Amino acid sequence: MRLVFAGTPEAAVPSLEALLTSSRHDVVAVVSRPDARTGRGRNLARSPVAAAADAAGIEVLTPPNARDPQFAERLRELAPDAVPVVAYGHLVPRTVLDIPAHGWVNLHFSLLPAWRGAAPVNAAIEAGDEVTGATTFRLDEGMDTGPVLGAMTETIRPRDTAGDLLGRLSESGAGLLVATLDALETGELRAVPQPTDGISHAGKITVDDARVRWADPALAVDRHIRSVTPAPGAWTTLDGERVKIGTVMPSDEQAPSLAPGRIQCDKHSFLVGTATSPVVVETLQPPGKKMMNAVDWARGARLAGGAEFE
């Protein structure tokens, strides 16, 4: 089939590469979010998908949004049979959805209708789900509400961060997307409406959402930190300064009881209290420094007795 691929972040790149290198389909153009300012220098940078398309010599469209009339006109000129889409980042109007004969085929990183929305991987980890997956479905004007074309499952490992899990899903999901397009081309696949039960939502995560709530039980603290790692990144404050939290582990049965946020450290461990047992903070990032071993940092910081994260 003749395809126009739509996507923006790094998680969408494996799907584009799979379509380019291991499928029988022809990707004639790519649609991505416009260049954005990033880093300390606030320099304009291509999205990961746009950069991958540039490297492959493919035309890149970066409309301000999917309602842009010039974008719709160019898409009609390209005449794709389908538009595979992975985390593009814009809602697509009906007039544009109807341009390709097979529609816009979305790869979403959850088992729909669970975790519709912008952050399904993060939500699955925070909720303590043991299994998640990826779903291909035909995009409609709702938020991940279109009929399902295919699905695959993925086990959530006990120490998975959102980055770990998304990395695996982006690779395995690429194969699902290619298989879905193959079956659409041959007419072997029919879209099935999503169930009306089991619906849950995963909204976009802000930096404020990533703050650690030490008054939660240790299990919830651990899940929350892993769910926002590496982005936007868990954080807390110490004496009014922001400290990023890298990795934590449950403490053993001999760990002392500590008030939520209270720090206790020695040459071997860095404990922080929660509503239940403490957690062991393995790595953290103090202001102006890189992520580092928490015990090493504490040794140099010479924390006062009774120090607390807030």
C-alpha positions in Angstrom: 0.0 0.0 0.0 0.9 3.6 -0.5 1.4 5.1 3.0 1.9 8.5 4.7 3.3 7.9 8.2 2.3 10.2 11.1 4.2 10.4 14.3 6.4 12.6 16.5 8.4 11.1 19.5 11.2 8.5 19.7 8.6 5.8 20.5 7.2 6.2 17.0 10.6 5.8 15.2 10.7 1.9 15.3 7.3 1.8 13.5 8.5 4.1 10.8 11.7 2.1 10.4 9.8 -1.2 10.3 7.6 0.1 7.5 10.7 1.4 5.6 12.9 -1.7 6.0 10.8 -4.8 6.6 7.4 -4.2 4.9 6.1 -4.4 1.4 4.5 -1.0 1.7 5.7 2.3 0.3 6.0 5.3 2.7 5.8 8.3 0.4 5.8 11.0 3.1 5.8 11.6 6.9 3.7 13.9 9.0 5.1 15.2 12.3 4.8 18.0 14.8 6.6 21.2 13.9 10.2 21.8 15.0 10.3 22.7 18.7 12.7 24.5 21.0 14.6 22.1 23.3 17.5 22.1 25.7 19.1 24.8 27.6 19.9 26.7 24.5 16.2 26.6 23.4 17.4 25.8 19.8 14.9 24.6 17.2 15.1 20.8 16.7 13.3 18.3 14.5 11.1 15.7 16.1 12.7 12.2 16.3 10.3 11.0 13.5 11.1 14.0 11.3 14.8 13.4 11.8 14.4 9.7 10.9 12.5 10.7 7.7 15.1 13.3 6.8 17.8 10.6 7.0 15.7 8.3 4.8 15.2 11.0 2.2 11.4 11.1 2.7 9.2 14.3 2.4 8.2 15.6 5.8 5.0 17.6 6.4 4.9 19.7 9.6 1.6 21.4 9.6 0.7 23.6 12.7 -2.2 21.1 13.2 -4.1 18.5 11.3 -6.9 21.0 10.4 -4.5 23.1 8.3 -6.1 23.4 4.8 -2.7 23.2 3.1 -1.9 19.9 4.8 -5.3 18.4 3.8 -4.6 19.5 0.2 -1.1 17.9 0.2 -2.4 14.7 1.7 -5.0 14.4 -1.1 -2.2 14.9 -3.6 -0.2 12.2 -2.0 -3.2 9.9 -2.2 -2.2 7.4 0.5 -4.1 4.1 0.9 -3.7 4.4 4.7 -2.0 6.7 7.2 -0.4 4.6 10.0 0.0 6.9 13.0 1.9 6.5 16.3 1.8 9.3 18.9 1.4 12.1 16.3 0.1 14.5 18.9 -2.8 16.3 17.1 -6.5 15.4 16.9 -7.5 14.7 13.2 -10.7 16.1 11.8 -13.2 13.9 9.9 -12.4 15.5 6.6 -8.8 14.5 6.9 -9.5 11.1 8.4 -11.6 10.2 5.3 -8.8 10.9 2.8 -7.1 7.5 2.8 -9.3 4.6 1.7 -8.3 2.5 4.7 -8.3 5.5 7.1 -5.7 6.4 9.8 -4.5 3.3 11.5 -3.3 4.1 15.0 -0.9 2.2 17.2 -1.7 2.8 20.8 0.4 1.5 23.8 -2.4 -0.1 25.8 -5.0 -2.8 25.5 -8.0 -0.6 24.6 -10.4 0.4 26.0 -8.0 0.5 29.0 -5.9 3.6 29.3 -7.2 5.8 26.5 -5.3 9.1 26.3 -1.8 10.6 26.2 0.1 8.5 28.8 -1.1 4.9 28.8 2.3 3.4 29.7 2.7 5.7 32.7 -0.9 5.0 33.9 -0.5 1.2 33.7 2.7 1.3 35.9 1.2 3.6 38.4 -2.0 1.5 38.7 0.1 -1.6 39.3 -1.2 -3.4 36.2 0.6 -6.7 35.6 -0.1 -6.9 31.9 -0.5 -4.2 29.3 0.0 -4.3 25.5 -0.5 -2.4 22.3 -3.6 -2.0 20.1 -4.1 -1.0 16.5 -7.4 0.7 15.7 -9.0 2.9 13.1 -8.7 6.5 14.2 -12.0 8.4 14.6 -12.7 11.8 16.1 -12.9 10.6 19.7 -10.0 10.1 22.1 -8.8 6.5 21.2 -12.4 5.3 20.7 -12.1 3.8 17.2 -12.7 0.2 16.3 -9.9 -2.3 17.0 -7.9 -4.0 14.3 -5.3 -5.9 16.3 -3.7 -6.3 19.7 -0.7 -7.8 21.5 0.1 -8.2 25.2 3.2 -7.3 27.2 4.0 -8.3 30.8 4.9 -5.4 33.1 8.1 -6.4 35.0 8.4 -5.6 38.7 11.1 -3.0 38.2 10.0 -1.5 34.9 10.1 2.2 34.5 7.8 3.9 32.0 10.9 4.3 29.7 11.7 0.5 29.9 8.1 -0.5 29.1 7.6 2.0 26.3 10.9 0.9 24.7 9.7 -2.7 24.5 6.2 -1.8 23.4 7.5 0.5 20.7 9.6 -2.3 19.2 7.0 -5.1 19.4 4.2 -2.7 18.5 6.0 -1.9 15.2 5.5 -5.5 14.2 1.8 -5.3 15.1 1.4 -2.2 13.0 3.0 -3.8 9.9 0.9 -6.9 10.3 -2.3 -4.9 10.6 -1.5 -3.0 7.4 -0.7 -6.2 5.6 -4.0 -7.7 6.6 -5.9 -4.6 5.7 -4.4 -4.7 2.2 -5.4 -8.3 1.6 -8.9 -7.8 3.1 -8.3 -10.3 5.8 -9.1 -7.9 8.7 -12.3 -6.4 10.0 -12.5 -3.6 12.6 -14.3 -4.6 15.8 -16.0 -2.0 18.0 -14.3 -1.5 21.4 -16.0 -2.9 24.5 -18.2 -0.5 26.5 -16.8 -1.8 29.8 -13.3 -1.6 31.1 -12.8 2.0 29.9 -10.1 4.0 31.7 -8.3 7.2 30.9 -4.6 8.3 31.1 -4.3 12.1 30.8 -1.1 13.9 29.9 1.4 14.0 32.9 2.7 17.4 33.9 5.8 18.2 35.9 3.6 19.0 38.9 2.0 15.5 38.6 5.5 14.0 38.9 6.1 15.3 42.5 6.7 12.4 44.9 3.9 12.0 47.5 5.9 10.6 50.5 2.6 10.3 52.5 1.5 7.5 50.2 2.3 3.9 51.0 5.7 2.6 49.9 4.3 0.5 47.1 2.5 3.5 45.7 5.6 5.7 46.0 7.6 3.1 44.1 5.1 2.8 41.3 4.7 6.5 41.0 8.4 7.1 40.6 8.8 4.4 38.1 5.7 5.7 36.2 7.3 9.1 35.6 10.8 7.9 34.8 12.5 9.1 32.7 10.0 11.8 31.8 8.9 14.1 33.2 11.0 12.7 36.1 10.1 12.3 39.8 11.0 15.1 42.1 10.8 16.3 45.6 12.2 19.3 47.6 14.8 19.6 50.3 15.1 22.9 52.1 13.1 24.5 49.3 15.3 23.2 46.5 14.1 20.7 44.0 15.8 17.3 43.9 15.1 14.7 41.2 14.6 11.1 42.4 16.0 8.4 40.1 15.5 4.9 41.3 14.1 3.5 44.5 13.7 0.0 46.0 11.5 -1.4 48.8 13.3 -1.6 52.1 13.8 -4.9 54.0 11.9 -6.0 57.1 14.6 -4.6 59.4 14.3 -1.1 58.1 13.4 1.5 60.8 10.0 3.2 60.9 10.3 6.7 59.5 7.8 9.6 59.1 6.8 10.4 55.5 9.7 12.2 53.8 12.1 11.8 56.7 15.6 10.9 55.6 17.9 8.4 57.3 21.2 7.5 55.7 24.5 5.9 56.5 27.5 4.6 54.5 25.4 1.8 53.0 21.9 3.1 52.5 19.6 6.1 51.9 16.1 5.6 53.4 13.1 7.8 53.1 9.9 7.4 55.1 6.5 6.8 53.6 3.1 6.0 55.0 4.2 2.4 55.5 7.8 1.2 55.3 10.6 3.3 54.0 12.0 3.1 50.5 15.6 2.9 49.6 16.6 5.8 47.3 19.4 4.5 45.0 19.9 7.5 42.8 19.0 11.2 42.8 19.9 14.4 41.1 20.6 17.5 43.4 20.3 21.0 41.9 22.8 21.8 39.3 24.3 18.3 39.2 24.0 15.0 37.4 22.1 11.9 38.6 24.3 10.2 41.2 24.4 7.6 43.9 22.2 8.8 46.8 24.6 7.6 49.5 27.6 9.3 47.8 25.6 12.6 47.6 24.5 12.4 51.2 28.1 11.9 52.3 29.1 15.1 50.7 26.0 17.1 51.5 26.3 16.4 55.3 22.6 16.4 55.9 21.4 17.7 59.2 19.6 15.4 61.6 15.9 15.3 60.9 16.3 16.3 57.2 13.1 15.7 55.2 12.0 15.6 51.7 8.8 17.5 51.1 
